[in-house]
């Protein structure tokens, strides 16, 4: 009893000391993000996603639901608490279909959700209402402030293909050289027709998609090409665009994996695309064509795990791009596929934070290791049980429910705040040695605006202090995507611009540079 009373008397003395020690420990564990405004990297062009293949149907749903989905993808508005209403994509990818929809069951593509309509009818006439659902989303994007539009082609129209289908035979190109000019003139007509019908001109046309794959199983529209075939086709498109005064820039590459940009890999006639297309002296050199954009584009599939391998491959890509003066790189398509070295399985939907954290990691690595000037997701709206959608919908052509995923909001941590024209700057993290998983941090400046994105994969919150050297940062706000929040906005308070980064979260910090 006497010992117990003695301890009770000591509690008022010990407790403040314990709190003091706890506070000191917390202070010692603060991680510092050092931002160097003068050390710059790539200029950012856009963040985007595509309308394939669901918008052809979802664009015919009840208007109220379509508008809500469009708001989630494109809106720059904010809610009452300051949180974003949508992720404000800055580029929208439009699938210029090959006509398998009109062929119906004769298309050989069994899944109608993977067929695509064409503006070009079988009799050679054009109907600008053939892709009405997709055009609705095209217009909805523009109405909400999107200024960049890209038309991409999986297969030439069935009117021109060798086998009359929107997929190939035997892994061979399904377009003969004597049809290059016809296909090129078709693209010129599509650009002008969409502008007249919808009031939108495509800034970019990507005429070839993942040319390394065989595209011969009828799973979807697709067409393989060798680099020499791509070069020949692009020359025809360039000529047609010039003759028809089409302003769209031609994007080349769209490689199925980044490895094909800088190595032969397993496809000697389809790899080394940077050298073949953009190095003078190459027989397939097209880098001097008037309408070809000085950008090489590729997809991040199958190269994202493990992290050490992902970084190494992207460093190789960065070196290959830097060897061509003025060339930039876009990551133009990605969703979570495969088993990713056991880190995450692409099968099954995951509307929660785990898939979102993995997606954020891929974006971070592409921006910081590959110096990607643009980052584009595959399909914005998905009806299937894969990790391929930002928004999921019931597989119903006329109506249904839609479901947001944390991947939508994780992408919004980038797309909403890192706008076209922003410049990536150096962000070094100090004091994180005690963390099980390092913070993945990237930073950008846009005039006087500072944007920092921090991914915390740890199971614990991490206290972070921002340091911009002699520059002060004011008006700081944080936007948090976690298991319980969707880009939730909060004001940062306290000395030294300190913030607690939630466990298992993606946080975007914005501020004004003084």
C-alpha positions as CSV (number, residue, x, y, z in Angstrom):
1,X,0.0,0.0,0.0
2,X,2.8,2.4,0.9
3,X,4.5,1.7,-2.5
4,X,1.3,2.3,-4.4
5,X,0.7,5.6,-2.6
6,X,4.3,6.6,-3.4
7,X,3.8,5.9,-7.1
8,X,0.5,7.8,-7.1
9,X,2.4,10.8,-5.7
10,X,5.0,10.5,-8.5
11,X,2.5,10.4,-11.4
12,X,2.0,14.2,-11.5
13,X,5.8,14.6,-11.8
14,X,6.5,11.8,-14.2
15,X,3.6,12.3,-16.6
16,X,4.9,15.7,-18.0
17,X,8.3,14.2,-18.5
18,X,6.8,11.2,-20.4
19,X,4.9,13.6,-22.6
20,X,7.9,15.7,-23.2
21,X,10.0,12.7,-24.2
22,X,7.2,11.4,-26.5
23,X,7.0,14.8,-28.2
24,X,10.8,15.0,-28.6
25,X,10.8,11.5,-30.2
26,X,8.1,12.6,-32.6
27,X,10.1,15.7,-33.5
28,X,13.3,13.6,-34.1
29,X,11.4,11.4,-36.5
30,X,10.2,14.3,-38.7
31,X,11.0,13.6,-42.4
32,X,12.1,16.6,-44.4
33,X,11.3,17.1,-48.1
34,X,13.9,19.4,-49.6
35,X,12.7,21.0,-52.8
36,X,15.1,22.6,-55.2
37,X,13.3,25.1,-57.4
38,X,16.3,25.6,-59.6
39,X,16.9,22.0,-60.4
40,X,14.4,21.2,-63.2
41,X,13.5,18.3,-65.3
42,X,10.6,17.8,-67.9
43,X,7.8,20.1,-68.7
44,X,4.4,18.4,-68.2
45,X,2.1,18.2,-71.2
46,X,-1.0,16.4,-69.8
47,X,-2.6,13.6,-67.8
48,X,-5.3,11.6,-69.6
49,X,-7.4,8.5,-70.1
50,X,-9.3,6.9,-73.0
51,X,-12.9,6.3,-73.9
52,X,-12.4,2.7,-75.0
53,X,-14.5,0.7,-75.1
54,X,-17.4,1.5,-72.7
55,X,-18.2,5.1,-73.7
56,X,-19.9,3.9,-76.9
57,X,-22.6,2.5,-74.6
58,X,-22.3,4.7,-71.5
59,X,-22.7,7.7,-73.7
60,X,-26.3,6.6,-74.3
61,X,-27.2,6.2,-70.6
62,X,-29.5,8.7,-68.8
63,X,-28.1,12.2,-69.0
64,X,-27.9,12.7,-65.2
65,X,-25.6,9.7,-64.8
66,X,-23.5,10.6,-67.8
67,X,-23.0,14.1,-66.5
68,X,-22.0,12.7,-63.0
69,X,-19.4,10.4,-64.6
70,X,-18.1,13.2,-66.8
71,X,-17.8,15.5,-63.8
72,X,-15.7,12.9,-62.0
73,X,-13.3,12.6,-64.9
74,X,-13.1,16.2,-66.1
75,X,-14.5,18.7,-63.6
76,X,-12.2,21.4,-62.1
77,X,-15.0,22.5,-59.7
78,X,-14.7,22.1,-55.9
79,X,-17.1,20.8,-53.3
80,X,-18.2,22.9,-50.3
81,X,-15.3,21.7,-48.1
82,X,-12.7,22.6,-50.8
83,X,-12.2,19.0,-52.0
84,X,-12.2,18.5,-55.8
85,X,-15.4,17.4,-57.5
86,X,-13.4,15.6,-60.2
87,X,-9.9,14.8,-61.2
88,X,-9.7,17.3,-64.1
89,X,-8.0,15.2,-66.8
90,X,-6.2,17.5,-69.2
91,X,-6.3,15.1,-72.2
92,X,-8.9,12.8,-73.5
93,X,-8.1,9.8,-75.8
94,X,-10.8,9.0,-78.4
95,X,-10.9,5.6,-80.0
96,X,-11.3,6.0,-83.8
97,X,-12.9,2.6,-84.4
98,X,-12.4,0.3,-87.3
99,X,-16.0,-0.8,-87.9
100,X,-16.2,-4.1,-86.1
101,X,-19.4,-2.9,-84.5
102,X,-21.1,-2.6,-87.9
103,X,-20.0,-6.1,-88.8
104,X,-21.6,-7.4,-85.6
105,X,-21.1,-11.2,-85.2
106,X,-19.4,-11.3,-88.6
107,X,-16.6,-9.2,-87.1
108,X,-15.1,-12.3,-85.4
109,X,-14.8,-10.3,-82.2
110,X,-17.3,-12.1,-79.9
111,X,-17.5,-9.5,-77.1
112,X,-19.5,-6.6,-78.4
113,X,-18.0,-4.4,-75.6
114,X,-14.7,-4.8,-77.4
115,X,-15.9,-3.9,-80.9
116,X,-15.8,-0.4,-82.2
117,X,-17.8,1.5,-84.7
118,X,-16.3,3.5,-87.6
119,X,-17.4,6.8,-89.0
120,X,-16.7,5.2,-92.4
121,X,-19.6,3.1,-93.8
122,X,-19.2,-0.1,-95.9
123,X,-20.3,1.8,-99.0
124,X,-17.5,4.4,-98.5
125,X,-19.8,7.2,-97.1
126,X,-19.3,8.8,-93.7
127,X,-21.8,9.0,-90.9
128,X,-20.7,11.2,-88.0
129,X,-23.4,9.7,-85.8
130,X,-21.8,6.3,-85.8
131,X,-19.8,6.9,-82.6
132,X,-22.4,9.1,-80.9
133,X,-21.8,7.8,-77.4
134,X,-18.1,8.5,-77.6
135,X,-18.7,11.9,-79.2
136,X,-20.9,12.8,-76.2
137,X,-18.0,12.3,-73.8
138,X,-15.7,14.2,-76.2
139,X,-18.0,17.2,-76.0
140,X,-18.5,16.7,-72.2
141,X,-14.7,16.8,-71.8
142,X,-14.4,20.1,-73.7
143,X,-17.4,21.6,-71.8
144,X,-15.5,21.0,-68.6
145,X,-12.3,22.6,-69.7
146,X,-10.3,19.8,-71.4
147,X,-8.2,21.4,-74.1
148,X,-6.2,18.4,-75.5
149,X,-7.7,15.6,-77.5
150,X,-6.0,12.6,-79.0
151,X,-7.5,10.2,-81.6
152,X,-6.0,6.8,-81.5
153,X,-6.4,3.9,-83.9
154,X,-6.2,0.2,-83.0
155,X,-6.9,-1.0,-86.5
156,X,-7.4,0.6,-89.9
157,X,-11.0,0.6,-91.0
158,X,-12.2,-2.9,-92.2
159,X,-12.8,-1.2,-95.6
160,X,-9.0,-1.2,-96.1
161,X,-7.7,-4.2,-94.2
162,X,-6.3,-7.3,-96.1
163,X,-8.7,-9.8,-94.5
164,X,-11.7,-7.5,-94.1
165,X,-11.5,-7.7,-90.3
166,X,-10.5,-5.4,-87.6
167,X,-7.8,-7.8,-86.4
168,X,-4.9,-9.5,-88.2
169,X,-4.1,-12.9,-89.6
170,X,-1.0,-14.8,-88.6
171,X,0.6,-11.8,-86.8
172,X,1.1,-9.9,-90.1
173,X,0.2,-6.3,-90.8
174,X,-3.4,-6.2,-91.9
175,X,-2.8,-3.2,-94.2
176,X,-1.0,-3.4,-97.5
177,X,1.3,-0.6,-98.6
178,X,-1.0,0.3,-101.5
179,X,-3.7,1.2,-98.9
180,X,-1.5,3.6,-96.9
181,X,-2.7,6.7,-98.8
182,X,-6.3,5.6,-98.5
183,X,-5.9,5.1,-94.7
184,X,-4.1,8.5,-94.5
185,X,-6.8,10.3,-96.3
186,X,-9.4,8.6,-94.1
187,X,-7.7,10.0,-91.0
188,X,-7.7,13.5,-92.6
189,X,-11.4,13.2,-93.3
190,X,-12.1,12.0,-89.7
191,X,-10.2,14.9,-88.1
192,X,-12.1,17.4,-90.3
193,X,-15.4,15.6,-89.9
194,X,-15.2,15.4,-86.1
195,X,-14.3,19.1,-86.0
196,X,-17.4,20.0,-88.1
197,X,-19.8,17.7,-86.3
198,X,-18.6,18.1,-82.7
199,X,-16.6,21.3,-82.7
200,X,-13.4,19.5,-81.6
201,X,-10.2,19.2,-83.5
202,X,-7.8,16.4,-82.4
203,X,-4.5,17.8,-81.3
204,X,-2.9,14.5,-81.9
205,X,-3.4,11.4,-84.0
206,X,-1.8,8.1,-83.0
207,X,-2.3,5.8,-86.0
208,X,-0.7,2.6,-84.6
209,X,-1.3,0.8,-81.3
210,X,1.1,-1.7,-79.7
211,X,2.5,-2.9,-83.1
212,X,4.6,-5.5,-81.4
213,X,1.7,-7.8,-80.6
214,X,0.2,-10.2,-83.1
215,X,-3.5,-9.1,-82.8
216,X,-4.7,-12.3,-84.5
217,X,-7.0,-13.8,-81.9
218,X,-10.1,-11.7,-82.4
219,X,-10.1,-10.5,-78.8
220,X,-10.3,-6.9,-79.9
221,X,-9.4,-4.6,-82.8
222,X,-5.7,-4.5,-83.4
223,X,-3.0,-4.5,-86.1
224,X,0.7,-5.4,-86.0
225,X,3.4,-3.5,-87.9
226,X,7.1,-3.5,-88.3
227,X,9.0,-0.3,-87.9
228,X,9.5,0.0,-91.6
229,X,5.8,-0.4,-92.2
230,X,5.0,2.2,-89.6
231,X,7.5,4.6,-91.2
232,X,5.8,4.1,-94.6
233,X,2.3,4.6,-93.2
234,X,3.4,7.8,-91.3
235,X,4.9,9.3,-94.4
236,X,1.5,8.8,-96.2
237,X,-0.3,10.4,-93.2
238,X,2.1,13.3,-93.1
239,X,1.6,13.9,-96.8
240,X,-2.2,13.8,-96.5
241,X,-2.3,16.1,-93.4
242,X,-0.2,18.6,-95.3
243,X,-2.3,18.4,-98.5
244,X,-5.6,18.7,-96.5
245,X,-4.3,21.3,-94.1
246,X,-4.9,19.1,-91.1
247,X,-3.3,20.6,-88.0
248,X,-3.1,17.4,-85.9
249,X,0.3,16.2,-84.9
250,X,1.2,12.6,-85.5
251,X,2.4,10.6,-82.5
252,X,4.6,7.5,-83.2
253,X,5.5,4.5,-81.1
254,X,2.6,3.6,-78.9
255,X,4.8,0.6,-78.1
256,X,3.3,-2.3,-76.1
257,X,6.2,-2.0,-73.6
258,X,8.8,0.7,-73.0
259,X,11.6,-1.8,-73.7
260,X,10.8,-1.7,-77.4
261,X,11.7,2.0,-77.5
262,X,15.4,1.5,-76.6
263,X,16.1,-2.2,-77.4
264,X,15.3,-4.9,-79.9
265,X,14.1,-7.2,-77.1
266,X,12.3,-10.2,-78.6
267,X,11.0,-8.2,-81.7
268,X,14.1,-7.1,-83.8
269,X,12.0,-5.5,-86.6
270,X,9.7,-3.8,-84.0
271,X,12.1,-2.6,-81.3
272,X,14.7,0.2,-81.0
273,X,11.9,2.6,-82.1
274,X,13.7,5.7,-80.8
275,X,16.7,5.1,-83.0
276,X,14.7,3.9,-86.0
277,X,12.2,6.8,-86.1
278,X,14.2,9.7,-84.7
279,X,17.9,9.1,-85.4
280,X,19.1,10.6,-88.7
281,X,20.6,8.1,-91.0
282,X,18.0,5.4,-90.2
283,X,16.1,4.1,-93.2
284,X,12.9,4.5,-91.1
285,X,13.8,8.0,-90.0
286,X,10.6,10.1,-89.9
287,X,11.6,12.7,-87.2
288,X,12.0,15.4,-89.8
289,X,8.4,15.2,-91.2
290,X,6.4,18.4,-90.7
291,X,3.5,16.8,-88.9
292,X,5.3,14.3,-86.7
293,X,5.4,15.4,-83.1
294,X,8.9,15.2,-81.5
295,X,7.6,12.7,-78.9
296,X,7.9,9.0,-78.6
297,X,5.1,7.2,-76.8
298,X,4.8,3.8,-75.1
299,X,2.9,1.8,-72.5
300,X,4.1,0.9,-69.1
301,X,2.7,-2.7,-69.0
302,X,4.8,-5.5,-67.7
303,X,7.7,-3.3,-66.5
304,X,6.5,-1.9,-63.2
305,X,7.6,-4.6,-60.7
306,X,9.8,-5.0,-58.8
307,X,10.6,-1.4,-58.1
308,X,14.4,-1.8,-58.7
309,X,13.8,-3.3,-62.1
310,X,11.2,-0.6,-63.0
311,X,13.7,2.2,-62.2
312,X,16.5,0.6,-64.1
313,X,14.5,0.2,-67.3
314,X,13.2,3.7,-67.1
315,X,16.7,5.1,-66.6
316,X,17.7,3.3,-69.8
317,X,14.7,4.9,-71.5
318,X,15.7,8.3,-70.2
319,X,19.2,7.9,-71.6
320,X,17.9,6.8,-75.0
321,X,15.5,9.8,-75.2
322,X,18.1,12.3,-74.1
323,X,20.4,11.1,-76.9
324,X,18.0,12.7,-79.4
325,X,17.9,16.5,-78.9
326,X,14.5,17.8,-78.4
327,X,12.8,14.4,-78.0
328,X,10.3,13.9,-75.2
329,X,8.6,10.8,-73.9
330,X,4.9,10.1,-73.1
331,X,3.5,7.2,-71.1
332,X,0.3,6.8,-73.2
333,X,-1.4,3.7,-71.7
334,X,-1.5,1.7,-68.5
335,X,-3.7,-0.3,-66.3
336,X,-2.8,-3.0,-63.8
337,X,-2.2,-6.3,-65.7
338,X,-0.4,-9.5,-64.8
339,X,1.0,-10.6,-61.4
340,X,3.6,-7.8,-61.2
341,X,6.3,-10.0,-59.5
342,X,3.7,-11.1,-57.0
343,X,3.1,-7.5,-55.7
344,X,-0.4,-7.1,-57.1
345,X,-2.7,-9.2,-59.4
346,X,-4.4,-7.4,-62.3
347,X,-7.4,-9.7,-62.0
348,X,-10.4,-8.7,-60.0
349,X,-11.6,-5.2,-59.3
350,X,-10.1,-3.4,-56.3
351,X,-12.0,-0.2,-55.5
352,X,-9.9,0.3,-52.4
353,X,-6.6,1.9,-51.5
354,X,-4.2,-1.0,-52.3
355,X,-4.6,-0.8,-56.1
356,X,-4.6,3.0,-55.8
357,X,-1.2,3.0,-54.0
358,X,0.2,0.7,-56.7
359,X,-1.1,3.0,-59.4
360,X,0.4,6.0,-57.7
361,X,3.7,4.2,-57.5
362,X,3.7,3.6,-61.2
363,X,2.9,7.2,-62.0
364,X,5.6,8.4,-59.7
365,X,8.2,6.1,-61.2
366,X,7.3,7.1,-64.8
367,X,7.5,10.8,-63.9
368,X,10.7,10.6,-61.9
369,X,12.7,7.8,-63.5
370,X,11.5,8.0,-67.1
371,X,10.9,11.8,-67.2
372,X,7.5,11.2,-68.8
373,X,6.0,14.5,-69.9
374,X,2.5,13.0,-70.0
375,X,0.8,10.1,-68.2
376,X,-2.3,8.5,-69.6
377,X,-4.5,5.7,-68.2
378,X,-6.0,3.0,-70.4
379,X,-9.8,2.9,-70.0
380,X,-11.6,5.5,-68.0
381,X,-14.8,3.5,-67.6
382,X,-14.8,-0.3,-67.2
383,X,-17.6,-2.9,-67.0
384,X,-15.3,-5.9,-66.2
385,X,-13.7,-7.6,-63.3
386,X,-10.1,-6.3,-63.8
387,X,-8.0,-3.5,-62.4
388,X,-8.4,-1.5,-65.6
389,X,-11.0,1.2,-64.7
390,X,-11.0,4.5,-63.0
391,X,-14.8,4.3,-62.8
392,X,-16.7,1.0,-63.0
393,X,-20.1,0.5,-64.5
394,X,-22.7,-2.3,-64.7
395,X,-22.3,-4.0,-68.1
396,X,-25.6,-2.6,-69.4
397,X,-25.9,-0.7,-72.7
398,X,-28.8,1.6,-71.7
399,X,-28.6,2.2,-67.9
400,X,-27.0,1.0,-64.7
401,X,-25.0,2.0,-61.7
402,X,-21.5,3.4,-61.6
403,X,-18.8,3.0,-59.0
404,X,-15.8,5.1,-58.3
405,X,-12.5,3.5,-57.4
406,X,-9.6,4.8,-55.3
407,X,-7.5,4.6,-58.5
408,X,-9.6,7.5,-59.9
409,X,-8.7,9.7,-56.9
410,X,-5.1,8.6,-56.8
411,X,-4.7,9.7,-60.4
412,X,-6.4,12.9,-59.4
413,X,-3.6,13.5,-56.9
414,X,-1.6,14.2,-60.1
415,X,-4.0,15.2,-62.8
416,X,-6.0,17.7,-60.8
417,X,-2.9,19.7,-59.7
418,X,-0.1,19.2,-62.1
419,X,-1.4,21.1,-65.1
420,X,0.0,21.4,-68.6
421,X,3.1,23.6,-68.5
422,X,4.1,22.7,-65.0
423,X,7.8,21.8,-64.6
424,X,9.1,18.9,-62.5
425,X,11.7,20.0,-60.0
426,X,14.0,18.2,-57.6
427,X,12.6,16.7,-54.4
428,X,14.9,15.0,-52.0
429,X,13.7,13.3,-48.9
430,X,15.9,13.3,-45.7
431,X,15.5,11.5,-42.4
432,X,13.4,8.6,-43.6
433,X,15.9,5.8,-42.7
434,X,13.7,4.6,-39.9
435,X,10.7,4.1,-42.2
436,X,10.0,0.6,-43.5
437,X,9.0,2.0,-46.9
438,X,10.5,5.2,-48.3
439,X,8.2,8.1,-49.1
440,X,7.8,8.4,-52.9
441,X,7.9,12.1,-53.5
442,X,7.8,14.3,-56.6
443,X,7.5,18.1,-56.9
444,X,6.5,20.5,-59.6
445,X,6.3,24.3,-60.1
446,X,3.8,26.2,-62.2
447,X,4.7,29.9,-62.1
448,X,4.5,30.7,-58.3
449,X,2.5,27.6,-57.6
450,X,4.3,24.6,-55.9
451,X,2.9,21.1,-56.1
452,X,4.3,18.2,-54.1
453,X,2.9,14.6,-54.2
454,X,3.8,12.2,-51.4
455,X,3.0,8.5,-51.4
456,X,3.1,6.9,-48.0
457,X,3.0,3.1,-48.2
458,X,3.8,2.7,-44.5
459,X,1.3,1.4,-42.0
460,X,2.0,4.5,-39.8
461,X,1.5,8.2,-40.3
462,X,4.7,10.1,-41.1
463,X,5.4,13.7,-40.0
464,X,6.8,15.7,-42.9
465,X,8.4,19.1,-43.0
466,X,8.8,21.1,-46.2
467,X,12.0,22.9,-47.0
468,X,12.3,25.1,-50.1
469,X,15.7,26.7,-49.1
470,X,15.6,30.5,-49.0
471,X,12.1,30.5,-50.5
472,X,9.0,30.5,-48.2
473,X,5.9,28.5,-49.0
474,X,2.5,30.0,-48.1
475,X,-1.2,29.2,-48.5
476,X,-0.4,25.5,-48.2
477,X,-3.2,22.9,-48.5
478,X,-3.2,19.2,-48.6
479,X,-5.4,16.9,-50.6
480,X,-5.5,13.3,-49.3
481,X,-6.6,10.0,-50.9
482,X,-6.7,7.2,-48.4
483,X,-8.9,4.3,-47.4
484,X,-11.4,6.8,-46.0
485,X,-10.9,9.9,-48.1
486,X,-11.1,10.9,-51.8
487,X,-8.8,13.9,-52.4
488,X,-10.0,15.4,-49.2
489,X,-8.8,19.0,-48.7
490,X,-7.4,20.3,-45.5
491,X,-5.4,23.4,-44.6
492,X,-1.9,22.9,-43.4
493,X,-1.1,24.6,-40.1
494,X,1.9,24.9,-37.8
495,X,5.5,26.2,-38.1
496,X,7.8,24.9,-40.8
497,X,5.0,23.7,-43.1
498,X,4.7,20.5,-41.2
499,X,2.0,17.9,-42.0
500,X,1.3,14.4,-40.9
501,X,1.1,12.2,-44.0
502,X,-1.5,9.6,-43.3
503,X,-0.6,5.9,-43.5
504,X,-1.4,4.2,-46.8
505,X,-2.2,7.4,-48.6
506,X,-1.4,9.7,-51.5
507,X,-1.2,13.3,-50.5
508,X,-0.8,16.3,-52.8
509,X,0.4,19.5,-51.1
510,X,-0.1,22.8,-52.9
511,X,1.4,26.2,-51.9
512,X,2.6,29.5,-53.2
513,X,6.3,30.2,-53.6
514,X,7.4,33.5,-52.1
